[in-house]
Each structure stands twice: as structure tokens, then as C-alpha cells.
Amino acid sequence: MEAVLQTKGLLSLPPTPKARALYPSQGFKQRLFATKPKTFSGFSLSSNEVPKLPILVSKPNGFLPKDRNLHICRAEAAADGQALFGEDTDKPKFLGIELVTFKKIIALGLMFFCILFNYTILRDTKDVLVVTAKGSSAEIIPFLKTWVNLPMAIGFMVLYTKLANVLSKQALFYTVIFPFIAFFGAFGFVLYPLSSYIHPEAFADRLLNVLGPRFLGPLAIMRIWTFCLFYVMAELWGSVVVSVLFWGFANQITSVDEAKRFYPLFGLGANVALIFSGRTVKYFSNLRTNLGPGVDGWAVSLKGMMSIVVLMGLAICLCYWWVNAYVPLPTRSMKKKEKPKMSTMESLKFLVSSRYIRDLATLVVAYGISINLVEVTWKSKLKAQFPSPNEYSAFMGDFSTATGIATFTMMLLSQFIFEKYGWGAAAKITPTVLLLTGVGFFSLILFGGPLAPTLTQFGMTPLLAAVYVGAMQNIFSKSAKYSLFDPCKEMAYIPLDEDTKVKGKAAIDVVCNPLGKSGGALIQQFMILTFGSLANSTPYLGGILLVIVLAWLGAAKSLDTQFTALRQEEELEKEMERAAVKIPVVSQEGGNGSLSSGAALNPTAGDSSSSSSEPSTPRNI
């Protein structure tokens, strides 16, 4: 056989000239829609015999009837034995999943479980440290988030960007995660045991006597600086290790089809990790009951939990190394998409110019402020009810477990809610839940005295009732946020035109997310400095919460009207496109077997089923 010509076409000539596939007595349409066509196998063409023929091929779901068979012969045949086009390659599978994909997803799932297991332990522990410490209270949290956490997060991202320019991806991953692991191990075994020696408590007491109790929060940052450093590192674990390291690595090694199939499972796995880590926190917090007198039970619990954090961190590194070493990674196109870069002022101008984007921005900002207002007030009552670090930590363990169970259940119900009641109802559930539980929480704080006799019949004090209602508020609000609010927010971008979609998302990321996170903290700082304490500010915080949630509900209603109108307009345009579809001109066979120009096919003259499918544009092969 002479040199083999690799054709790019999808149709091949028969192996012998006698067995013709295209009969001159039939038109092109009759041959194309033949009910029982003969099947021909692929073959090789001599490089000097037959030239390439341009052939028009349509997609299977184009104007071809679904119940007809268009037999497409194999092309791209090569003399060296390479696989033919359309030929299935037998790849090993496990549980219906390709073995390579299965190994990759299992490793990513283990990484995600360990990361979120650690994050739950760290999130619960950081609150215990800064809220229950001597000379501190929940009033420290707003100041800590604004004046310590935010600058360190910005500094870290600047450092991360510079390291990314000089290090490989694997070296960057290890360079970022190992300092976290080392710090948490050192805190449990070195920094916390030495805290009484390295904290400037006497100096902080002198400053507090001079400045007054309204400066308790800012001075507590200096008083318990190692605990505040732990708080910031725990916050950074959530944003850096979860968002930057894990999701960056997952997006790097998975295809779009794999992401659509397996990323939702990661969300369910995250809540499973939440449940198990909550039980772990509860177990170590209760170790104090088995210890002798004079033993610091919280120090023992902290060492146990930080040991688990270190082991889980090493497991994350092991999974990362194994994937890079033994799992083949997909190749990516080197072409980069141009991302819109908007300054803060440009983002503000864009937000103001579009009503749709303004309403969407209101949703994002309102959630951040609302959850912050209630959460900090609740944690101040939680400290009053559980002043011991072990008791506080044990309660937070139960809280994390309940949050995981509620979010897991809501994720299973969210699809039914979207299908049954639509986007508008789903978008209003989160603010409604937050409003109802917030009203109950602040009512118990403000009117606890008159309600005390009634609550006593149930074996509760007004303070304990406020703690439980506040916990329910946080659990249901966060589960509704993860399962309904976040999907609603992302779905709201879909019907927008491409320019508004891209610029609107960039504007909300630049302005609204930081404003929502720090807005509540700034409001609380102003209230504390004005009224002297968080307790004195409670009535005003309740009023602010009511106004913000009502604005949130109004924006959700307005956005629902606009969203529905855009969806209807989009559906109408699709129907008009389907109704106006025309089948393009194809070629007919000449007498010598070549293809020559022919007439257009009429979509109304043949099979009517072709008009119901989405049009496909033919392409020259």
C-alpha cells in the first residue's frame, strides 16, 4: 500500500468502486434520510488517486430525524495503527467512572474533607479564645475584623501574588500551607502555654483605666495578641486554603464535564466534614471532666485539637503530592481570557447606573451586614451563659454539627424549592428566616424580664433562651445562605447580556462583598464607642437589622420581577429563532460521484420533526 492519506472528512468512500454508497438515481435528501443505509468501514486512500472532497455534515440534533440512522464511516485512518475517528477506546472504569477520573475525584474529596474539617475546628476555637479570654469579650470581634484581619488578608494576597511569579505551582502550594500547619501546632504546644508570660495584661489594664470601658475591644487586641493572631490565621485558612489553594488546584486538574458532575458532591461532603468536626470539638471540650484538680482543661483540649489540625494538614499535603505524582493532568489551552478590571470608583458608578445590579448588590450587602449584627450580639450572650472555654467550645461543637445537618438537608430540598416555587420564593427565604429569628432573638434580650415567668416553666432563663434562639438563627440563616442564597445570586447573572454580566459581577466583587463583611463591624464599632458597650447598643442594632432586612426583601421582590421578565424575553427569542430556522444549502452528487452545487432543502417539505430541534450550522470538513 502506498503512503496513506489521513482524511479530515467524516464520510469515507467504500472499499471497492462497485459498492456505491451514493446512487445517482436518488437525490441527496433521499440518500441522507435513507431508513436502511448500508454501512461501510473505513479505508485508506492513495495519496495520488483521490483528492479530498469538501463534505457538509450537520450535528446529530440538527435537521436530521432522531429515529433515522446516518452511518458515518471512520476517518483519520493511519498506517501506523492509530485509533480511528469515532472508535471507542477501552478505558478502565470503576463504578461507571473512568479510573483516572475516579482517583482524581477521590483525592480531591479527601483534601476538601480535611480542609473543611480543620476549618470548623479552627473557626470554633478562634471564637472561644478571643471571646472568653480574661479582659476580653465579643466586642473585640468587630475591631479585630476591621483593623487586624483585613490588613493581614490584603498583605497576604500581595505576598501570594509575588510568590506566584517566582515559584512553581507545587512549590507555591507547599510554601503557603506549611506555615499554617506549623503555626497551629506551635500555638497549641508553645504559644498558649506561654500566653500568661507574653501577654501585656498589666499595661492593657493601665490604658483601660485611662481610656474607659468603651475602649475594651481595641485594647483587648493588644492584651491577647497571640489569640488575635490565631483568630486571623484561622480566618485566612478559610479564605486562602479553601478558596485559593483547593479550588485553584481543583479547577486546574478537572475538566468542565467533571466539574459539573462532581463539584456538587463536594458541597455535600463539606457538610459531612462539618458534622464530624463538630463532634470532635465536643469530645475534646469535655475532656476537662476526666482531669484532676488544678489541670488547665482548655490547654489539654487545645493540644488535642491542634494535633488533629496538624495531622489533617499533612494529609492534605500527601493527597496533593499523590495527585501530582500519579494522576495524569489534563492539558489546558494557553490562551488567556481578558478579565475586566474596574477600579472602586468605576465599580460604584456601574452599580448606580443599573437597577438590576443595584438590587443584586443590595442582596449581597444586606446579608453581610445582617448576619454580622446578630452573630456578634449572640456571641456576647453566649459568653455570659458559658463563661468557661470548655463549655463555650462544647456548645460550638454542637452548633457546628447542627449547622452541617441543616445545610445538608437544605441542599437536598433546594432543588425542589427552585422547581416548585421558582427563583423569587427561593431568594426571599433567607431574609425571611433571618428576620423572624432575629426578631425573636432581640425580643428575648430586650423583653426578657416580663417573659421570665413563662420561660421558667420550660426550665430556661431569658439568657439561655436568647442563646438557643440565636443559635437557631445562625444555623438556619447559614444553611439557607449556602443552599439558596448563593445559587440565587449566581442564577441572577445568567439572563444578563455578556457585558453587564461580566462588569456587574466584577463590580459586586470589588465593592459589595467587602462592604457587606465590614459594614456590620463598622456599625457595631460606632455603636460601642457611642453607647459604651454592645449591651447598651442592642435596641439600636435590632432596629438597624429590621431596616436592612426589609430593604433586602424589597430588593429581592424587585429583582424577581426583572429576572422573570428577562427570562421570558430570552425564552421568546429562542422560540422565534427556532421558528425562523432554515436548513442551509447542501451539495448534490454529480454524475461522476463528485459533489456539485445543488438546491436548498425545504424544512417544511420533508420530515417535520427537523423543525423542532435546535438548528446546527454545517461546517466544511
Salt bridges, closest charged atoms under 4 A:
GLU76 OE2 - LYS8 NZ 3.19
GLU87 OE1 - ARG74 NH1 3.82
ASP127 OD1 - LYS126 NZ 3.27
ASP127 OD2 - LYS379 NZ 2.86
ASP205 OD1 - ARG223 NH2 2.79
GLU235 OE2 - LYS126 NZ 3.13
GLU258 OE1 - LYS104 NZ 3.07
GLU375 OE2 - LYS379 NZ 3.83
GLU375 OE2 - LYS478 NZ 3.18
ASP398 OD1 - ARG279 NH2 2.27
ASP398 OD2 - LYS282 NZ 2.95
ASP486 OD2 - LYS481 NZ 3.41
GLU490 OE2 - LYS489 NZ 3.88
GLU490 OE1 - LYS505 NZ 3.13
ASP499 OD1 - LYS503 NZ 3.53
GLU570 OE1 - ARG567 NE 3.96
GLU575 OE2 - ARG578 NH2 2.40
GLU589 OE2 - ARG20 NH2 2.95
GLU589 OE1 - ARG31 NH2 3.69
ASP607 OD1 - ARG68 NH2 3.77
